[in-house]
């Protein structure tokens, strides 16, 4: 999948792609045709960098409802010729999830499209999961025959069916179909369920994959063999060392961390970092500046997992390094440093935004740190990250940091956050938005009454409604 092209944050399309609350507010104020065109573009061309963790579907579904939008564009996208040769979930997943939410709001046209796609579409399993949560028993039973037709009545087809039933995200349709009196439906589903249960039992009783022997050297050899095969086993190998190593093995482990083969060296560094060995910080520093990229990355990763005072103290000396270890040191200070580290965290935050932009991975930890340490003068750069980042996850964490650092947040960004695509961001806004704004009072009432809203958001809303508002 190609990275999505994100429009500038000052445009309607850019706001909607980011899932910002201002996107909804601007869409409702824009000409309806323009707003629907931007909305359809977002739904048909998923704008998320990581579609598995970022939310957009409820956000877009609510906007379809507010705009009284039709589903013709979604229908064309789902049932076009491209569906036959591009079967990746990320092409149709967002559209199907939007239809699921619309169906839960009572849109019969959305329910009909989901049923039709479950019967004929490439990403039918996703559509079936959406229907499992929203459709009635009769609607689901009507899909048994077309879905089973996807699995030929051959040993290979039966095996694929058993695997599908076993791994189904939502089991309700399969349980309903197992009760069907027709042999071609009920008997076949029950047989698949039994085979799936047997397969699961076999996997549990006979775990596959190589396992190390019960000695320190055997674990090192296993880690090295894995690395040579292209399988990173640093973490598992470190855990195995915890089980087999004794005090008498420390010299060998330290030596492996200093000069062993890459696989063994990485495993030893992780083990020593977990054990908070007094020699590990010097070993990490040497490894991070060495010639092996694999060992350098493992050393940085091992350091990021350390949480003792020695690691924090060393981070203060490493934070100015212009490499990955310096970035990790800034993250350690952001997550575990004290008030005296606020200037260092602020400097790292500013430099990361300047050098890498508002979507840098390192910003997640630094933004959290700015909020945790209450760095008030970080508010301007946090506001910049909030506006410009394409990641709704990062924007939500930035909103939390702004709530702790920016006195203007309750009357500023908190208001638009009530319409944000991420439930955690809406929850923060519900706790902080200034209720004197008439938009805030009305929005809180709507969230409190919306059955699709997350429980945590509604709890926060009701806590505000009690003392501040009358529903």
C-alpha positions in Angstrom: 0.0 0.0 0.0 1.3 3.5 -0.9 1.5 6.1 1.8 -1.6 8.3 1.5 -1.3 11.8 0.1 -2.5 14.2 2.8 -3.8 17.7 1.8 -2.7 20.8 3.7 -4.2 21.2 7.2 -5.9 24.4 6.3 -8.1 22.8 3.7 -11.4 21.0 4.2 -10.0 17.8 2.7 -6.9 18.0 4.9 -9.0 18.4 8.0 -11.2 15.5 7.2 -8.3 13.3 6.3 -6.7 14.0 9.7 -10.0 13.3 11.4 -9.9 16.6 13.2 -13.0 18.0 14.9 -12.7 21.1 12.8 -13.2 19.0 9.8 -16.7 18.2 10.8 -17.4 21.8 11.8 -16.0 23.1 8.5 -17.9 20.5 6.4 -21.2 21.5 8.0 -20.5 25.1 7.1 -19.3 24.4 3.5 -21.5 23.9 0.5 -23.0 20.4 0.8 -21.7 19.2 -2.6 -18.1 20.2 -1.7 -18.3 18.6 1.8 -19.7 15.4 0.4 -17.0 15.3 -2.3 -14.2 15.6 0.4 -15.9 13.1 2.6 -16.2 10.5 -0.2 -12.6 11.0 -1.1 -11.6 10.2 2.5 -13.7 7.1 2.7 -12.7 5.7 -0.7 -9.0 6.6 -0.3 -8.1 5.7 3.3 -6.0 8.6 4.6 -4.6 6.7 7.6 -0.9 5.9 7.8 -1.7 3.0 10.1 -5.3 1.9 9.4 -5.1 -0.8 12.1 -4.8 1.7 15.0 -6.3 4.9 13.9 -10.0 5.5 13.9 -12.0 7.2 11.2 -15.1 5.1 10.5 -17.4 6.5 13.2 -16.2 10.0 12.5 -17.1 9.7 8.8 -20.3 7.9 9.4 -21.5 10.7 11.7 -20.7 13.2 9.0 -22.7 11.2 6.4 -25.6 11.4 8.7 -25.2 15.2 9.4 -24.9 15.9 5.6 -27.7 13.4 4.7 -25.2 11.9 2.3 -26.0 9.2 -0.2 -24.0 6.0 -0.6 -23.7 5.8 -4.4 -19.9 6.5 -4.3 -19.3 3.8 -1.7 -21.4 1.4 -3.7 -19.4 2.1 -6.9 -16.1 1.6 -5.0 -17.1 -1.7 -3.4 -18.6 -3.3 -6.5 -16.3 -2.0 -9.2 -14.0 -4.1 -11.3 -11.0 -3.3 -9.0 -12.6 -5.5 -6.3 -11.8 -8.6 -8.3 -8.0 -8.1 -8.5 -7.2 -5.8 -5.5 -8.4 -7.9 -2.6 -6.3 -6.1 0.2 -8.4 -5.3 3.2 -7.2 -1.7 3.3 -8.9 -0.9 0.0 -12.4 -1.5 1.3 -12.1 -1.9 5.0 -12.8 1.8 5.9 -15.8 1.9 3.6 -17.2 -1.3 5.1 -16.7 0.0 8.7 -18.5 3.3 7.8 -21.4 1.3 6.4 -21.4 -0.7 9.7 -21.8 2.4 11.8 -24.5 3.8 9.4 -26.4 0.5 9.7 -26.3 0.8 13.5 -27.8 4.3 13.2 -30.7 2.8 11.2 -29.6 3.4 7.6 -31.2 0.5 5.8 -29.3 1.3 2.6 -26.1 0.7 4.4 -27.3 -2.6 5.7 -28.4 -3.7 2.2 -24.9 -2.8 0.8 -23.2 -4.8 3.5 -25.3 -7.9 2.9 -24.7 -7.6 -0.9 -21.0 -7.2 -0.4 -20.8 -10.1 2.1 -22.4 -12.3 -0.6 -20.3 -11.2 -3.6 -17.3 -9.0 -2.5 -13.6 -9.9 -2.1 -13.4 -8.6 1.4 -16.6 -10.5 2.4 -15.3 -11.5 5.9 -15.0 -7.9 7.0 -18.5 -7.2 5.8 -19.8 -10.3 7.6 -18.1 -9.1 10.8 -19.9 -5.7 10.5 -23.2 -7.5 9.9 -22.6 -9.9 12.9 -22.8 -6.8 15.2 -25.8 -5.1 13.5 -27.9 -7.5 11.4 -30.8 -9.6 12.7 -30.8 -13.4 12.6 -32.9 -13.6 9.4 -30.5 -11.3 7.5 -27.5 -13.4 8.6 -29.1 -16.7 7.8 -29.8 -15.5 4.2 -26.0 -15.2 3.7 -25.2 -18.8 4.6 -25.5 -20.3 1.1 -23.5 -17.6 -0.8 -20.8 -17.6 1.8 -20.4 -21.3 1.9 -20.3 -21.4 -1.9 -16.9 -19.7 -1.6 -15.6 -23.0 -0.2 -15.7 -26.0 -2.6 -16.9 -29.3 -1.2 -13.4 -30.8 -1.5 -10.8 -31.7 1.1 -9.0 -28.4 0.3 -12.2 -26.3 0.5 -13.3 -28.0 3.8 -9.9 -27.3 5.3 -10.1 -23.6 4.2 -13.6 -23.4 5.7 -12.4 -24.9 9.0 -9.6 -22.4 9.2 -12.0 -19.5 8.4 -14.5 -20.6 11.0 -11.8 -21.1 13.6 -10.2 -17.7 13.1 -13.5 -15.7 12.6 -13.4 -12.4 14.4 -17.1 -12.4 15.1 -18.5 -16.0 15.5 -22.2 -15.2 15.6 -23.0 -15.9 11.9 -21.2 -19.2 12.0 -23.0 -20.3 15.2 -26.4 -19.4 13.5 -25.5 -21.3 10.4 -24.4 -24.4 12.5 -28.1 -24.6 13.6 -29.3 -24.8 10.0 -31.2 -28.0 9.3 -29.8 -28.4 5.8 -26.9 -30.8 5.5 -25.2 -28.6 3.0 -25.2 -25.7 5.6 -25.6 -26.9 9.2 -23.7 -30.2 8.9 -20.9 -28.7 7.0 -20.5 -25.8 9.5 -20.5 -28.1 12.5 -17.9 -30.3 10.9 -15.8 -27.2 10.3 -16.2 -26.1 13.9 -15.1 -29.6 15.1 -12.0 -29.6 12.8 -11.1 -26.0 13.9 -11.3 -27.0 17.5 -9.1 -30.0 16.9 -6.6 -27.9 14.9 -6.4 -25.4 17.8 -5.8 -28.2 20.3 -3.0 -29.6 18.1 -1.3 -26.3 17.9 -1.4 -25.9 21.7 -0.2 -29.4 22.4 2.5 -29.4 19.7 4.0 -25.9 19.4 6.0 -25.5 16.2 9.3 -23.8 15.7 12.9 -24.4 16.9 13.7 -24.1 20.5 17.0 -23.5 22.2 18.8 -26.0 24.4 19.2 -25.5 28.1 22.5 -23.7 28.3 23.7 -20.2 27.8 25.8 -21.1 24.8 22.8 -23.0 23.2 20.7 -19.9 23.6 23.4 -17.8 21.9 23.7 -20.3 19.1 19.9 -20.2 18.6 19.8 -16.4 18.5 22.6 -16.4 16.0 21.0 -19.1 13.8 17.8 -17.1 13.8 19.5 -13.9 12.8 21.2 -15.7 9.9 17.7 -17.0 8.8 16.4 -13.4 9.0 14.4 -14.0 12.2 15.1 -11.6 15.0 15.1 -13.5 18.3 16.8 -11.0 20.6 13.9 -10.7 23.0 13.0 -14.4 23.2 16.6 -15.3 23.6 17.0 -12.8 26.4 14.0 -14.4 28.2 15.5 -17.8 27.7 18.8 -16.6 29.2 16.8 -15.4 32.3 15.7 -19.0 32.7 19.0 -20.8 32.2 21.7 -18.4 33.3 23.2 -18.4 36.8 25.7 -16.0 38.5 28.6 -18.0 37.2 27.5 -17.3 33.6 27.8 -13.5 33.9 31.4 -13.2 32.5 30.4 -15.2 29.4 27.3 -13.1 28.8 29.2 -9.8 29.3 31.9 -11.0 26.9 29.2 -12.0 24.3 27.6 -8.5 24.7 31.0 -6.9 24.1 32.4 -9.0 21.2 30.2 -11.9 20.3 28.5 -12.7 17.0 25.7 -10.2 16.2 22.8 -12.5 17.3 24.4 -13.5 20.5 25.5 -9.9 21.2 22.0 -8.6 20.8 20.5 -11.2 23.0 23.2 -10.6 25.7 22.5 -6.8 25.6 18.8 -7.3 26.1 19.4 -9.8 28.9 21.9 -7.5 30.8 19.6 -4.5 30.3 16.7 -6.4 31.8 18.8 -7.5 34.7 20.1 -3.9 35.2 23.6 -5.2 35.2 26.1 -2.4 36.1 28.2 -3.0 33.0 25.4 -2.8 30.5 25.3 1.0 29.9 28.9 1.0 28.8 28.2 -2.0 26.6 25.2 -0.2 25.1 27.2 2.9 24.4 29.9 0.9 22.7 27.4 -1.1 20.6 25.4 2.0 19.6 28.5 3.5 18.1 29.8 0.3 16.5 29.8 -0.8 12.9 26.9 -3.3 13.0 23.5 -1.7 12.4 21.8 -4.8 13.8 23.7 -4.6 17.1 23.3 -0.8 17.2 19.5 -1.0 16.9 19.4 -3.8 19.5 21.4 -1.7 21.9 19.1 1.3 21.5 16.1 -0.9 21.9 17.5 -2.5 25.1 18.3 1.0 26.6 14.7 2.2 25.9 13.4 -0.6 28.0 15.5 0.3 31.0 13.8 2.2 33.8 16.3 2.5 36.7 17.9 5.7 38.0 21.2 4.8 36.4 19.6 4.7 33.0 18.0 8.1 33.5 21.3 9.6 34.7 23.1 8.2 31.7 20.4 9.6 29.4 21.2 13.1 30.6 24.6 12.7 29.2 23.5 11.0 25.9 20.6 13.3 25.1 22.7 15.6 23.0 24.0 12.8 20.7 22.9 13.2 17.1 22.1 9.5 16.6 19.5 7.0 17.6 20.9 6.6 21.1 20.5 10.3 21.6 16.9 10.1 20.5 16.3 7.2 22.8 17.9 9.1 25.7 15.4 12.0 25.1 12.6 9.4 25.2 13.9 8.0 28.5 14.0 11.5 30.0 10.5 12.2 28.7 9.1 9.1 30.2 11.1 8.7 33.4 13.0 12.0 34.0 12.3 14.6 36.7 11.5 18.2 36.7 15.1 19.1 36.2 15.0 17.4 32.8 12.2 19.6 31.4 14.7 21.8 29.4 16.3 18.7 27.8 12.9 17.2 26.8 11.7 20.6 25.4 14.9 20.9 23.4 14.5 17.4 22.0 10.9 18.1 21.2 11.7 21.3 19.3 14.6 19.7 17.4 12.6 16.7 16.4 9.8 18.8 14.9 12.3 21.0 13.2 14.4 18.1 11.7 11.8 15.4 11.1 8.4 17.2 10.9 5.2 16.8 12.8 4.8 13.1 12.1 8.1 11.8 13.5 7.8 8.6 15.5 10.0 10.1 18.3 7.3 12.7 18.9 4.9 10.3 20.6 7.2 9.9 23.7 8.3 13.5 23.7 4.8 14.9 23.5 3.8 12.6 26.4 6.8 13.8 28.3 6.0 17.5 27.8 2.6 16.8 29.3 3.9 14.6 32.1 6.4 17.3 33.2 4.0 20.1 32.7 6.3 22.1 30.4 4.2 25.3 29.8 6.6 26.8 27.3 6.1 23.7 25.1 2.6 24.8 24.3 3.4 26.6 21.0 5.2 23.6 19.5 2.5 21.3 20.8 -0.1 23.4 19.1 1.9 23.1 15.8 2.1 19.3 16.1 -1.7 19.2 16.9 -2.6 21.2 13.8 -0.2 19.6 11.3 0.2 15.9 12.2 -1.5 13.4 9.9 -1.7 10.9 12.8 -4.9 11.0 14.8 -3.1 9.0 17.5 -0.3 11.5 17.9 -2.9 14.4 17.8 -4.7 12.8 20.7 -1.6 12.5 22.8 -0.8 16.1 21.9 -4.3 17.1 23.1 -3.6 15.4 26.4 -0.3 17.3 26.7 -2.0 20.6 25.8 -4.5 20.0 28.5 -1.6 19.9 31.0 0.4 22.8 29.6 -1.8 25.2 27.8 -4.2 27.4 29.7 -6.1 28.2 26.5 -6.9 24.6 25.7 -10.3 24.5 27.4 -11.6 27.3 25.2 -9.5 26.5 22.2 -8.6 23.1 20.8 -10.7 21.3 23.4 -13.9 22.5 21.7 -13.1 21.0 18.4 -11.7 17.8 20.1 -15.3 17.0 21.0 -15.8 16.1 17.3 -12.4 14.3 16.9 -12.2 10.9 15.3 -10.4 9.3 18.3 -12.5 8.4 21.3 -9.6 9.1 23.7 -9.3 12.6 22.3 -13.1 13.2 22.7 -12.7 11.9 26.3 -10.0 14.5 27.1 -12.1 17.2 25.5 -15.2 16.2 27.5 -13.2 16.6 30.7 -11.7 20.0 29.8 -13.9 21.9 27.3 -15.3 25.1 28.6 -19.0 24.6 29.0 -19.9 28.3 28.6 -19.6 27.8 24.9 -23.0 26.9 23.6 -21.5 24.4 21.1 -19.9 22.5 23.9 -23.1 22.1 25.9 -25.0 20.9 22.9 -22.2 18.5 21.8 -21.9 17.0 25.3 -25.6 16.3 25.3 -25.4 14.6 21.9 -22.5 12.4 22.9 -24.3 11.4 26.1 -27.3 10.2 24.1 -25.4 8.6 21.2 -25.5 4.8 21.5 -22.5 4.4 19.3 -20.3 6.5 21.6 -17.6 4.8 23.7 -18.4 4.2 27.4 -15.3 6.1 28.5 -16.4 9.2 26.6 -19.9 9.0 27.9 -18.6 8.6 31.5 -16.5 11.8 31.1 -19.5 13.6 29.5 -21.8 12.7 32.4 -19.3 13.8 34.9 -19.4 17.2 33.3 -23.1 17.2 32.8 -23.8 16.6 36.5 -22.3 19.8 38.0 -22.2 22.0 34.9 -25.1 21.2 32.7 -28.7 20.2 32.7 -29.7 17.7 30.1 
